[in-house]
Amino acid sequence: MSFCRDCLADVPAPATRCPACRSPRLVRHPELDRLTIAHIDCDAFYATIEKRDDPSLRDKPLIVGGGKRGVVATACYIARTFGVRSAMPMFEAKRRCPQAVVIKPNMAKYAAVGREVRQAMRALTPLVEPLSIDEAFLDLAGTARLHGMSAAKVLARFAAQVERDLGITVSIGLAANKFLAKIASDLDKPRGYAVLGQEEAAAFLAPKPVGFIYGVGAVGAARLAKDGYRLIADLQRASETDLMRRYGEEGLRLARLARGIDTRKVDPEQETKSISAETTFERDIAELRPLEQTLWELTEKVSARLKAASLAGSTVTLKLKSADFKLRTRARSLGAPTQLAARIYAAGHDLLTREVGTTRFRLIGIGVSSLCEAADDDLADLIDRRSAQAEHAVDRLRAKFGRAAVVRGLAIEEE
């Protein structure tokens, strides 16, 4: 079976263009009508939103990220041609692409767009399992009658809808299970649509390194290589019993994924466990004032993400990394869930003051966990109703006039 991604018309083989609209963007696969598990991933999400909002950036390499000692959050596809990648240190990204435009992340804006994408996904099926702000698994089994077309065509229509209505693009992987769908979505980026069926999975996976399997990091890959398992084909040749005897439950997982077998269901109840933000300083800092200024900026980002996701949390965690790269985490339990920046900051600031004076720090972060859905009482924050009302008034002003419309005194640098 094959169809046109642009007009959804069926296209007979061996045509290479749609006879109806002449588009070359065809989807063709023998299992197309039977596959219903999808992974949808927004393309260079942060960078695409920034280019959407500022057309002058359209043809320029763009990096969304922090200062010289920060890391790349997202790089557009132009910047990626220079070797810039997510999580790369900013100094290395600028060395590889000195002409790139660098923009600091605006998480509140990205979260708002992510929520719109999520709502569009849930219009397709209630079985949506979010993985992050810009990606999710979907199970469209049994939805053909509802939509009047196959799951494959529904996904193509969804991609066109998001591009038209939100001004961003997505890549889609359609497969027999979650493991294969996640792989497929990365095969044809950007604006991709790839299909990976169960029958071809083992042959497709065989030449890949063992690190291609999710959860197998550098250390795990080195251990497997030492035992003679360098390629997925090596795992395929081993029996489940042998791999379980050697690696326990992990051995069983490896044996099955190596053959493209994944029995995990799409879980719409999958919950976000925490929301956090952190930054790496351009120079190590020991003084309280600059640390608390940065802490407030990060707290506002976390608060904005909580509000955008309609979540509240009751545990605040401070993260610090000292100049010698030693990590410190300190947590504080609140009396009630909150999404207010003021309450999150108060807890984080108290934890910070206990650490200042002991060393210099190169990184600071703040996070909120023990999350729950924000109720009306959380939004009003009965612990300090006046403070809550003031903070939400600021949120409304920023939504209307931009983030710079209201700046808290703490965030202003002293002369």
C-alpha positions as CSV (number, residue, x, y, z in Angstrom):
1,M,0.0,0.0,0.0
2,S,1.1,3.6,-0.6
3,F,-0.4,7.0,-0.4
4,C,0.5,10.7,-0.8
5,R,1.5,12.5,2.4
6,D,0.3,15.8,1.0
7,C,-3.2,15.0,-0.4
8,L,-3.7,11.5,1.2
9,A,-4.6,10.0,-2.2
10,D,-3.8,6.3,-2.7
11,V,-0.9,5.9,-5.1
12,P,-0.5,2.6,-7.1
13,A,3.0,1.1,-7.3
14,P,5.5,1.8,-8.9
15,A,4.5,5.5,-9.2
16,T,7.1,7.9,-7.8
17,R,4.7,10.9,-7.7
18,C,1.1,11.3,-6.7
19,P,-1.1,11.3,-9.8
20,A,-3.5,13.7,-8.1
21,C,-1.2,16.5,-6.8
22,R,2.2,15.5,-8.3
23,S,3.9,15.4,-4.9
24,P,6.9,13.1,-4.5
25,R,6.2,12.7,-0.8
26,L,4.8,9.1,-0.8
27,V,4.6,6.6,2.0
28,R,4.9,3.0,0.9
29,H,5.2,-0.2,3.0
30,P,3.6,-3.7,2.9
31,E,2.5,-3.5,6.5
32,L,1.1,0.1,6.3
33,D,-2.5,-0.8,6.9
34,R,-1.7,-2.9,10.0
35,L,0.6,-0.6,12.0
36,T,-0.8,1.6,14.7
37,I,2.0,2.5,17.1
38,A,3.6,5.9,16.4
39,H,6.3,8.1,17.8
40,I,5.9,11.8,17.0
41,D,8.9,14.1,17.5
42,C,8.9,17.8,16.8
43,D,11.8,18.9,14.6
44,A,14.5,21.1,16.3
45,F,11.6,22.2,18.5
46,Y,13.0,25.3,20.3
47,A,14.9,26.5,17.2
48,T,11.9,26.0,14.9
49,I,9.7,28.1,17.2
50,E,12.2,30.9,17.3
51,K,12.5,30.9,13.5
52,R,8.7,30.9,13.2
53,D,8.5,34.0,15.4
54,D,11.4,35.8,13.7
55,P,11.4,35.2,10.0
56,S,14.8,37.0,9.7
57,L,16.4,33.8,11.3
58,R,14.9,31.5,8.7
59,D,18.1,30.9,6.6
60,K,20.6,31.4,9.4
61,P,22.3,28.8,11.7
62,L,20.5,29.1,15.1
63,I,21.5,27.8,18.5
64,V,19.2,27.9,21.5
65,G,21.3,27.7,24.6
66,G,23.2,29.3,27.4
67,G,26.5,31.3,27.8
68,K,30.1,30.2,27.1
69,R,30.1,27.5,29.7
70,G,26.5,26.4,29.1
71,V,25.3,23.8,26.7
72,V,23.3,23.7,23.5
73,A,19.6,23.1,24.1
74,T,18.6,22.8,20.4
75,A,20.4,23.6,17.2
76,C,18.5,24.2,13.9
77,Y,19.3,21.9,11.0
78,I,21.5,24.5,9.3
79,A,23.7,24.7,12.5
80,R,23.8,20.9,12.6
81,T,25.5,20.7,9.3
82,F,28.5,22.4,11.0
83,G,28.5,19.6,13.6
84,V,26.6,21.4,16.4
85,R,24.5,19.0,18.5
86,S,22.2,19.2,21.5
87,A,24.0,19.0,24.9
88,M,27.3,20.2,23.3
89,P,29.2,22.8,25.3
90,M,28.5,26.2,24.0
91,F,32.2,27.0,23.5
92,E,32.5,24.0,21.2
93,A,29.3,24.9,19.3
94,K,30.6,28.5,18.7
95,R,33.9,27.1,17.6
96,R,32.3,24.9,15.0
97,C,29.8,27.5,13.9
98,P,31.0,31.0,14.8
99,Q,28.4,32.7,12.6
100,A,25.5,31.1,14.4
101,V,22.9,33.2,16.1
102,V,22.5,32.3,19.8
103,I,19.3,32.8,21.6
104,K,18.6,32.0,25.3
105,P,15.7,29.5,25.8
106,N,12.2,30.8,26.4
107,M,10.7,27.8,28.2
108,A,7.3,29.3,28.8
109,K,6.8,29.9,25.1
110,Y,8.0,26.4,24.2
111,A,5.8,24.8,26.8
112,A,2.7,26.7,25.5
113,V,3.4,25.4,21.9
114,G,4.1,21.9,23.3
115,R,0.7,21.9,25.0
116,E,-1.0,22.8,21.7
117,V,0.8,19.9,20.0
118,R,-0.3,17.6,22.8
119,Q,-3.9,18.7,22.5
120,A,-3.8,17.9,18.7
121,M,-2.4,14.5,19.5
122,R,-5.2,13.7,22.0
123,A,-7.7,14.6,19.3
124,L,-6.4,11.5,17.4
125,T,-6.5,9.0,20.3
126,P,-6.7,9.0,24.1
127,L,-3.6,6.8,24.1
128,V,-0.9,9.4,24.1
129,E,2.2,8.8,26.2
130,P,4.3,12.0,26.5
131,L,8.1,11.6,26.7
132,S,9.0,15.2,26.8
133,I,7.8,18.6,25.9
134,D,8.1,17.8,22.2
135,E,7.6,14.1,21.7
136,A,5.2,11.3,22.5
137,F,4.1,7.8,21.7
138,L,0.6,7.2,20.3
139,D,-1.5,4.1,19.9
140,L,-4.1,4.5,17.1
141,A,-5.5,1.0,17.2
142,G,-9.3,1.0,16.6
143,T,-9.4,4.6,15.5
144,A,-9.9,4.0,11.7
145,R,-13.7,4.2,11.9
146,L,-13.6,7.4,14.0
147,H,-11.3,9.2,11.5
148,G,-12.5,7.5,8.3
149,M,-9.0,6.5,7.3
150,S,-6.1,4.3,8.4
151,A,-3.8,5.3,11.2
152,A,-1.0,5.9,8.7
153,K,-3.1,8.5,6.9
154,V,-4.3,10.1,10.1
155,L,-0.7,10.7,11.1
156,A,0.1,12.3,7.8
157,R,-2.9,14.6,8.1
158,F,-1.8,15.5,11.7
159,A,1.7,16.5,10.5
160,A,0.2,18.8,7.9
161,Q,-2.2,20.3,10.4
162,V,0.6,21.1,12.9
163,E,2.7,22.7,10.2
164,R,-0.3,24.8,9.0
165,D,-1.7,25.8,12.3
166,L,1.3,26.0,14.6
167,G,4.1,26.8,12.1
168,I,6.4,24.0,13.2
169,T,7.1,20.6,11.8
170,V,7.2,17.1,13.1
171,S,8.7,13.7,12.1
172,I,6.7,10.5,12.5
173,G,7.7,7.0,13.0
174,L,5.0,4.3,12.5
175,A,5.9,0.8,13.6
176,A,4.8,-2.4,15.2
177,N,5.9,-1.3,18.7
178,K,7.3,1.6,20.7
179,F,11.0,0.6,20.3
180,L,10.7,0.5,16.5
181,A,8.5,3.6,16.3
182,K,11.1,5.7,18.2
183,I,13.8,4.5,15.8
184,A,11.7,5.2,12.8
185,S,10.9,8.8,13.7
186,D,14.6,9.6,13.6
187,L,15.3,8.1,10.1
188,D,13.9,10.8,7.9
189,K,14.2,14.1,9.7
190,P,13.1,16.8,9.3
191,R,9.4,16.6,8.2
192,G,10.0,12.9,8.1
193,Y,7.7,9.9,7.9
194,A,9.3,6.5,8.2
195,V,7.7,3.0,8.6
196,L,9.4,0.1,10.3
197,G,7.5,-3.2,10.3
198,Q,8.0,-6.3,12.5
199,E,9.0,-8.5,9.6
200,E,12.0,-6.4,8.6
201,A,13.0,-5.3,12.2
202,A,15.7,-8.0,12.9
203,A,17.5,-7.5,9.6
204,F,17.4,-3.7,10.0
205,L,18.8,-3.8,13.5
206,A,21.5,-6.5,12.9
207,P,24.3,-4.2,11.6
208,K,23.7,-1.5,14.3
209,P,26.1,-1.2,17.3
210,V,24.6,-2.5,20.6
211,G,24.5,1.2,21.8
212,F,21.7,1.7,19.3
213,I,19.4,0.0,21.9
214,Y,17.9,2.5,24.3
215,G,19.3,2.2,27.8
216,V,22.7,0.9,26.6
217,G,25.2,3.7,27.3
218,A,28.9,3.9,26.8
219,V,29.7,1.9,29.9
220,G,27.1,-0.8,29.0
221,A,28.3,-1.0,25.4
222,A,31.9,-1.4,26.6
223,R,30.9,-4.3,28.9
224,L,28.9,-6.0,26.1
225,A,31.8,-5.5,23.7
226,K,34.2,-7.1,26.2
227,D,31.9,-10.1,26.3
228,G,31.8,-10.3,22.4
229,Y,28.6,-8.4,21.7
230,R,29.6,-5.4,19.6
231,L,26.7,-5.5,17.1
232,I,23.0,-6.2,17.6
233,A,23.6,-9.2,15.3
234,D,25.8,-10.6,18.0
235,L,22.9,-10.4,20.5
236,Q,20.6,-11.9,17.9
237,R,22.8,-15.0,17.6
238,A,22.8,-15.5,21.4
239,S,19.8,-17.2,23.1
240,E,17.6,-15.5,25.6
241,T,18.7,-18.1,28.2
242,D,22.4,-17.3,27.7
243,L,21.9,-13.6,27.9
244,M,19.7,-13.9,31.0
245,R,22.3,-16.1,32.6
246,R,24.9,-13.5,32.0
247,Y,23.0,-10.2,32.5
248,G,19.8,-11.2,34.4
249,E,16.6,-9.3,33.4
250,E,18.7,-6.9,31.3
251,G,19.8,-9.8,29.3
252,L,16.1,-10.7,28.5
253,R,15.4,-7.1,27.5
254,L,18.4,-7.0,25.2
255,A,17.6,-10.4,23.6
256,R,14.1,-9.2,22.7
257,L,14.9,-5.7,21.6
258,A,17.7,-7.0,19.4
259,R,15.0,-8.9,17.5
260,G,12.6,-5.8,17.4
261,I,10.3,-7.3,20.1
262,D,8.8,-4.8,22.5
263,T,5.7,-5.6,24.5
264,R,5.4,-2.3,26.3
265,K,2.0,-0.6,25.9
266,V,1.5,3.1,25.2
267,D,0.7,4.4,28.7
268,P,-1.4,7.6,28.8
269,E,-1.0,7.8,32.6
270,Q,2.8,8.2,32.3
271,E,3.5,11.1,34.6
272,T,6.2,13.8,34.6
273,K,8.2,13.1,37.7
274,S,9.9,16.5,38.0
275,I,10.4,19.9,36.3
276,S,13.7,21.6,36.6
277,A,16.1,24.2,35.1
278,E,19.8,24.7,35.5
279,T,22.7,26.7,34.1
280,T,26.4,26.6,34.0
281,F,28.3,29.8,34.9
282,E,30.9,31.4,32.6
283,R,33.1,31.7,35.7
284,D,33.0,29.9,39.1
285,I,30.9,31.9,41.7
286,A,31.2,31.9,45.5
287,E,29.2,35.0,46.4
288,L,25.5,34.8,47.4
289,R,24.2,37.7,45.4
290,P,24.9,36.4,41.9
291,L,23.9,32.9,42.9
292,E,20.5,34.1,44.2
293,Q,19.9,36.2,41.1
294,T,20.5,33.2,38.9
295,L,18.4,31.0,41.2
296,W,15.5,33.4,40.8
297,E,15.7,33.4,37.0
298,L,15.8,29.6,37.0
299,T,12.9,29.5,39.4
300,E,10.7,31.6,37.1
301,K,11.4,29.2,34.3
302,V,10.4,26.2,36.4
303,S,7.3,28.0,37.6
304,A,6.4,28.9,34.0
305,R,6.7,25.2,32.9
306,L,4.6,24.1,35.8
307,K,1.9,26.6,35.0
308,A,2.0,25.7,31.3
309,A,1.5,22.0,32.2
310,S,-1.1,22.7,34.9
311,L,1.1,21.0,37.5
312,A,2.1,21.8,41.0
313,G,4.7,20.1,43.2
314,S,5.5,19.7,46.9
315,T,9.3,19.0,46.9
316,V,11.9,21.6,45.9
317,T,15.5,20.4,45.0
318,L,18.5,22.6,44.8
319,K,21.4,21.4,42.6
320,L,24.9,22.7,42.8
321,K,28.1,21.6,41.1
322,S,31.3,22.9,42.7
323,A,34.4,24.0,40.8
324,D,35.9,20.5,41.3
325,F,32.8,19.0,39.5
326,K,31.4,17.5,42.7
327,L,27.6,17.5,42.7
328,R,25.5,18.5,45.6
329,T,21.7,18.1,45.8
330,R,19.6,19.4,48.7
331,A,15.8,18.9,48.9
332,R,13.0,20.6,50.9
333,S,9.4,19.3,51.3
334,L,6.7,22.0,51.2
335,G,3.6,22.0,53.2
336,A,1.4,21.9,50.1
337,P,1.9,21.7,46.3
338,T,2.7,24.9,44.5
339,Q,3.5,26.3,41.1
340,L,4.3,29.8,42.4
341,A,7.9,31.1,41.7
342,A,7.9,32.9,45.0
343,R,7.3,29.8,47.1
344,I,9.7,27.7,45.1
345,Y,12.4,30.3,45.3
346,A,12.0,30.8,49.1
347,A,12.7,27.1,49.6
348,G,15.6,27.0,47.2
349,H,17.1,30.2,48.6
350,D,17.0,28.7,52.1
351,L,18.9,25.7,50.9
352,L,21.3,27.8,49.0
353,T,22.3,30.0,52.0
354,R,23.4,26.9,53.8
355,E,25.9,26.0,51.1
356,V,27.3,29.5,50.3
357,G,30.7,30.1,51.8
358,T,31.9,26.5,51.5
359,T,33.3,26.6,47.9
360,R,32.9,28.1,44.5
361,F,30.2,26.8,42.2
362,R,30.1,26.3,38.4
363,L,26.5,25.2,38.1
364,I,23.2,25.8,39.8
365,G,19.8,24.3,39.3
366,I,16.3,24.2,40.9
367,G,13.6,21.5,40.4
368,V,10.2,20.7,41.7
369,S,9.0,17.1,42.1
370,S,6.2,15.1,43.8
371,L,4.0,16.6,41.1
372,C,0.2,16.6,40.9
373,E,-2.4,18.3,38.8
374,A,-2.8,21.9,39.8
375,A,-6.2,22.5,41.4
376,D,-7.9,25.9,41.8
377,D,-6.7,26.0,45.4
378,D,-3.1,25.5,44.2
379,L,-3.4,28.3,41.8
380,A,-4.8,30.6,44.4
381,D,-2.2,29.3,46.8
382,L,-4.0,29.6,50.0
383,I,-0.8,29.9,52.0
384,D,-0.3,33.5,50.6
385,R,-3.3,34.6,48.5
386,R,-2.0,38.1,48.0
387,S,1.4,37.0,46.7
388,A,-0.3,34.5,44.4
389,Q,-2.6,37.1,43.0
390,A,0.3,39.4,42.3
391,E,2.4,36.7,40.6
392,H,-0.5,35.7,38.3
393,A,-1.0,39.3,37.4
394,V,2.6,39.5,36.4
395,D,2.1,36.3,34.3
396,R,-0.8,37.9,32.5
397,L,1.2,41.1,31.7
398,R,4.1,39.0,30.4
399,A,1.8,36.9,28.2
400,K,0.4,40.1,26.7
401,F,3.5,42.3,26.4
402,G,6.5,39.9,26.7
403,R,8.7,38.7,29.4
404,A,10.6,42.0,29.7
405,A,7.4,43.9,30.5
406,V,7.9,43.1,34.2
407,V,11.2,42.4,35.9
408,R,11.5,41.6,39.6
409,G,14.1,43.6,41.4
410,L,16.1,40.6,42.4
411,A,16.7,39.9,38.7
412,I,18.3,43.3,38.0
413,E,22.1,43.5,38.2
414,E,23.5,45.9,40.7
415,E,25.7,48.7,39.3
